[in-house]
Amino acid sequence: MVDVLGCMLSVDVHAANIHDTKSGIFTAKEAYTSYPSIQKFCADAGYRGTFVSNVNEKLGLGVDISEKIKPHQWEKLP
């Protein structure tokens, strides 16, 4: 997990058979524990669903999802 400047906040290494959307909550929890001023997370479209619901349920925080709208361009979705 990195901040908006790209500085590392937390890292979680897990087995290859665990999908990132399911294990992402562990990294998010670690980052939030170390930096409780975090108000929201941002992730790409691959993290929709499980990661978003886990962060909301376990940390009470939201996740902004970015999707590739046009080739080589990204846009934050509401």
Buried (B, 14 or more C-beta within 10 A) or exposed (E): BEEEEEEEBBEBEEEEEEEBBEBBBBBBBBBBEEEEEBEEBBBEEEBBEBBBEBBEEEBEBEBEBBEEEEEEEEEEEE
